[in-house]
Structures are given as C-alpha cells and as structure tokens.
Amino acid sequence: MIHVPEELAASQAKFNGGEGRAFIARLPDLADAFLERWQLRLDGPPMNGRCALVLPVLRADATPAVLKLQLLDDETEGEPVALRAWNGDGSVRLLDHDPDTGTMLLERLDPARMLSHVPDTRAAVQVIARLLAHLTATPAPARLRRLGDLAHRMLERTPRALERIPCPDARSLVADCAAALREVADEPGDRLLHWDLHYDNVLGADRADWLAIDPKPLAGDPGFDLLPAIRNRFDPAEIHWRFDAMTGILALDRARAGAWTLGRVLQNCLWETEEGRPPEAEQLEIARTLRATLRP
C-alpha cells in the first residue's frame, strides 16, 4: 500500500475541495496500477509537492525513474506536451505518459541537488535565466494554453478586484500593473513558456548541471516567465538586479519584459484578492520597483 503524505492530502483538500479529496482516496490504487502496468519497482520513500505524488522507482531494466501522479487539470495536462517538445534538452525527460489520468514516468534527477540550495542567489538567478533562454527558444506546440487568452481574462477581472482593495497605494499599483499588461496583451508571443521556473523546480543530474522540472506551460512571451526568480528567495534590494540580469541573458526588450512581469504580478494579486486576501506585500514591492525602473 502506497502511503500518501499528509501534506499532499491537506493541499489537495484546500485547493481542489471534493475533487482533491477523491484524488487522494484513489491514489494508492492508481499508483499500484501504474507500477504493474509499466513494470516498475519502488525504490525509496514517496516525495510530493503541493499537487503531485512522486514515487522513486526502478524500471524493468533497473533504470532509475520517478512515477508522477497528479490531478489532471488545465495546468497539468500541458506538462507532457512541453516535456515532449523539449525532449530532455534543458528539462527532465519524459519516459512514458497516460493521457487519461495525467500520470507520467520521468527520468530520475537528484532531489538533493536543488537550485534553492545554492547559497549565492545571483548565481542561482543566472542559472534560471540561462535555462529560460534555452527553453523559450522552442516554439510552443499548438495545443497549449495561450498567454493572450489569459491576459485578456485578467484584464476583464481587474475592475472587480480593484473595488475590493481598500488600500489606495495597493490599488494604484495593481491598476498600474493592469495598464502595463494592456499595452502588450495583443502581442502575447508564441514561445514555449515554463511558467513556474523557481529555484525548487531546478534539479541537478548526471547528464547536465541543471534541468527544469514541473512546467505549467503556456504559449507566450518569455517576459511572463521572469517573476518566479524575482519573487522566490525574495530580497527587495535585488529586484532591479535580477530583472536586468534575466532580461540581459534572455536578450529581451526591457520595456516589454517589464510589462509582462507586471502582468504576472497582476495575476498573483487577482488570485489573492479573489480569495478575500490583500495583495502580498512582496508582489506590490516588485510592482513598485519595476514601475520606477521602467519609467522613461
């Protein structure tokens, strides 16, 4: 019997309600089914993030791999599409996939070699920037979610969200994020975006120093991919440096990249506001710094 970590069960109940609880209830049987179907043997204790159960396994030929089981939704259904497009070049390699359940068999990387463990945050930001430059060079496959669609939906949600933000300064910053997004929303780009490339989603491997995992892919402008590396391991004094370093390594137009980054801040502020919480102070500080940095 597979043990489902309590942290994963709590996360699924919190974010997906009854559907999440049903997913947790069927996880042991689902895991057993794919261990048998793909001729896998367990090879260590289970791991998990907020959304997925990850089981270290050995294939029939004793090759190490991981079995990833997650709830199929708009974000996770694109993951195998992106991984096939990258084909292990800068990302973890997809070995097998079941489209009905979203279950994936992936190459095993080294979870002890996580980019978040690198003490030099500037070096870590540069690793992410180089990975993004490589990954976003790939044209997005046709079946993925489109950033342009997301951007226009965000702009439609903004007026209601602004009414729910009592702080004048916060409301002004969120409105400025929307204004910046409006300037670029009709030119959303067509590159394959990772969408969630923060430091915990970069692992070491024998075949490469660093590889990306766990994409939530979009088709769009690479500027929309910068915020996680600015927001995570947050340091307000480093916002300007991180933005400049990444736009330089990715060879992005700073104004466009800034607008898309503010659009990403807007997305996070909308989520918070719609859940009845104020926009996070760190998100607002990023918006404030970029707004000042990018003004002519």
C-alpha positions in Angstrom: 0.0 0.0 0.0 1.4 3.4 -1.0 1.5 6.0 1.8 0.1 9.4 0.7 1.8 12.2 2.6 -0.5 14.2 4.9 0.9 17.4 3.4 -0.3 16.4 -0.1 -3.7 15.4 1.2 -4.2 18.7 3.0 -3.1 20.6 0.0 -5.5 18.8 -2.3 -8.3 19.3 0.1 -7.5 23.1 0.4 -7.1 23.9 -3.3 -9.3 21.3 -5.0 -12.0 20.5 -2.4 -14.0 17.4 -3.0 -12.2 16.6 -6.3 -8.9 16.8 -4.5 -10.1 14.5 -1.7 -11.4 12.0 -4.2 -8.0 12.1 -6.0 -6.2 11.4 -2.7 -8.6 8.5 -2.0 -7.8 6.8 -5.3 -4.0 7.5 -5.3 -2.9 4.2 -3.7 -4.8 2.1 -6.3 -3.7 4.4 -9.1 -0.1 4.0 -8.0 -0.4 0.2 -7.8 -2.0 0.1 -11.3 0.9 2.0 -12.9 3.6 0.2 -11.0 2.2 -3.0 -12.6 1.4 -1.5 -16.0 4.8 -0.1 -16.6 6.7 -2.9 -14.7 8.1 -0.7 -12.0 9.5 -1.4 -8.6 9.5 1.1 -5.7 13.0 2.4 -4.9 12.6 4.8 -2.0 10.1 6.8 0.1 7.4 8.9 -1.7 8.0 12.6 -2.4 5.5 15.3 -3.0 4.9 18.9 -3.8 1.7 20.8 -3.4 0.0 18.9 -6.3 1.7 15.6 -7.1 2.8 12.3 -5.5 6.3 11.3 -6.9 7.5 7.8 -6.3 11.1 6.8 -6.9 11.1 3.6 -9.0 13.2 1.2 -11.0 12.2 0.1 -14.5 12.3 -3.5 -15.6 15.9 -3.0 -16.8 16.8 -1.4 -13.4 17.0 2.2 -14.8 16.1 4.7 -12.1 13.0 6.8 -12.8 10.1 8.5 -11.0 6.4 7.9 -11.2 4.5 11.2 -11.0 0.7 11.1 -10.2 -1.3 14.3 -10.2 -4.8 15.6 -10.6 -5.4 16.3 -14.3 -6.4 19.9 -14.9 -5.8 22.9 -17.2 -2.3 23.3 -15.9 -1.1 19.7 -15.6 -2.5 18.5 -18.9 0.1 20.6 -20.8 3.1 19.2 -18.9 3.8 16.2 -21.1 3.2 18.3 -24.2 6.0 20.7 -23.1 8.3 17.9 -22.0 8.0 16.1 -25.3 8.7 19.4 -27.1 11.9 19.9 -25.1 12.8 16.2 -25.3 15.2 16.4 -22.3 17.1 19.4 -23.7 17.1 21.7 -20.6 14.4 19.8 -18.9 13.6 16.4 -17.3 13.0 13.7 -19.9 9.5 12.2 -20.2 9.7 8.4 -20.5 6.0 7.5 -20.6 2.6 9.1 -20.2 -1.0 8.1 -19.7 -3.3 10.9 -21.1 -6.4 9.7 -19.3 -5.0 10.2 -15.8 -2.1 12.6 -16.5 0.3 10.0 -14.9 3.9 10.3 -16.1 7.1 8.3 -15.9 10.1 10.7 -15.8 13.8 10.3 -15.7 15.1 10.5 -12.1 17.1 13.6 -11.3 18.9 14.3 -8.0 16.4 15.8 -5.4 19.4 16.6 -3.1 20.8 18.9 -5.8 18.2 21.6 -5.8 19.0 25.1 -7.1 17.4 26.6 -4.0 20.3 25.1 -2.0 22.8 27.2 -3.9 23.7 30.0 -1.4 24.7 32.6 -4.0 21.3 33.9 -5.1 22.8 35.9 -8.0 24.4 32.7 -9.4 21.0 30.9 -9.0 19.2 33.7 -10.9 21.7 33.4 -13.7 21.1 29.6 -13.9 17.4 30.2 -14.2 17.9 32.9 -16.9 20.1 30.6 -19.0 17.6 27.8 -18.7 14.7 30.1 -19.7 16.7 31.4 -22.6 17.1 27.8 -23.8 13.6 26.6 -23.1 11.8 29.6 -24.5 13.7 29.3 -27.8 11.3 26.4 -28.6 8.1 27.4 -30.4 5.0 26.4 -28.4 3.0 23.4 -29.6 -0.4 24.2 -30.9 -2.4 22.5 -28.1 -1.2 24.6 -25.2 -3.0 27.4 -23.3 -2.3 30.8 -24.8 -1.0 33.7 -22.8 -3.1 36.2 -24.8 -6.3 34.5 -23.7 -5.1 34.6 -20.0 -4.1 38.2 -20.3 -7.5 39.4 -21.6 -9.3 37.4 -18.9 -7.1 39.1 -16.3 -8.0 42.5 -17.6 -11.7 41.6 -17.5 -11.3 40.6 -13.8 -9.3 43.7 -12.8 -12.1 46.2 -12.2 -13.9 44.0 -9.7 -10.6 43.2 -8.0 -9.7 46.9 -7.7 -13.1 47.6 -5.9 -12.0 45.0 -3.2 -8.6 46.6 -2.4 -9.1 49.3 0.3 -5.5 50.5 0.4 -5.1 53.4 -2.1 -1.4 52.6 -2.7 -2.0 48.9 -3.3 -5.0 49.7 -5.5 -2.8 52.2 -7.6 -0.1 49.6 -8.0 -2.4 46.9 -9.2 -4.1 49.4 -11.6 -0.7 50.2 -13.0 0.1 46.5 -13.5 -3.2 46.2 -15.5 -2.3 49.3 -17.5 1.1 47.8 -18.4 -0.4 44.5 -19.3 -3.0 46.2 -21.5 -0.1 47.7 -23.6 1.2 44.3 -24.6 -1.8 42.0 -24.4 -2.5 42.0 -28.1 1.1 40.8 -28.9 1.3 37.8 -26.5 4.1 35.8 -28.3 4.4 32.2 -29.3 7.3 30.7 -27.3 7.0 27.7 -25.1 7.0 29.0 -21.5 7.6 27.1 -18.3 5.5 29.4 -16.2 6.8 28.2 -12.8 10.6 28.1 -13.0 11.6 28.9 -9.5 14.6 27.5 -7.6 12.9 24.4 -6.3 11.9 23.4 -9.8 15.6 23.2 -11.0 17.5 20.0 -10.1 20.9 18.6 -10.8 21.5 15.5 -12.9 24.4 13.3 -14.1 23.9 14.4 -17.7 23.5 18.1 -17.0 24.4 20.5 -14.3 20.8 21.8 -14.0 17.5 20.7 -15.5 13.9 22.2 -15.2 11.1 20.2 -13.8 7.3 20.6 -13.3 6.3 23.0 -16.1 2.9 24.6 -16.2 3.3 25.5 -19.8 1.9 28.4 -21.8 2.4 29.7 -25.3 3.5 33.3 -25.0 6.2 36.0 -24.4 9.3 34.9 -22.3 8.9 38.1 -20.3 6.0 36.4 -18.5 8.4 33.8 -17.2 10.7 36.1 -15.1 8.7 36.7 -12.0 9.3 33.4 -10.1 13.1 34.1 -10.0 12.4 37.6 -8.7 9.8 36.6 -6.2 11.3 33.5 -4.7 14.2 33.9 -2.2 12.9 37.4 -2.1 15.3 40.3 -1.5 13.9 43.8 -2.2 17.4 45.1 -2.9 17.8 42.5 -5.6 14.7 43.2 -7.7 16.3 45.6 -10.1 19.5 43.4 -10.5 17.5 40.2 -11.1 15.3 41.8 -13.7 18.3 43.3 -15.5 20.3 40.1 -15.3 17.5 38.0 -16.7 16.4 40.4 -19.5 20.1 40.6 -20.5 20.7 36.9 -20.6 17.4 36.3 -22.5 18.1 39.3 -24.8 14.6 40.7 -24.1 13.3 44.1 -24.7 13.2 45.6 -21.2 10.0 47.6 -21.6 8.1 44.6 -23.0 9.6 42.2 -20.4 8.7 44.7 -17.7 5.1 44.9 -18.9 4.7 41.1 -18.9 6.3 40.9 -15.5 3.8 43.4 -14.1 1.1 41.3 -15.8 2.4 38.3 -13.9 2.2 40.4 -10.6 -1.3 41.3 -11.6 -2.2 37.6 -12.0 -1.0 36.9 -8.5 -2.8 39.9 -7.0 -6.0 38.9 -8.6 -5.8 35.4 -7.1 -5.2 36.9 -3.7 -8.0 39.5 -3.9 -10.5 37.0 -5.3 -9.7 34.7 -2.3 -10.5 37.6 0.1 -6.9 38.4 0.9 -5.0 41.7 0.3 -2.2 41.6 -2.4 1.0 40.3 -0.9 3.5 43.0 0.2 6.3 41.4 -1.8 4.3 41.4 -5.0 3.5 45.1 -4.5 7.2 45.9 -3.8 8.1 44.2 -7.1 5.5 46.2 -8.9 6.7 49.5 -7.2 10.3 48.8 -8.1 9.7 47.8 -11.7 7.3 50.7 -12.2 10.0 53.2 -11.1 12.7 51.3 -13.1 10.9 51.3 -16.4 9.5 54.8 -16.3 11.1 56.9 -19.1 
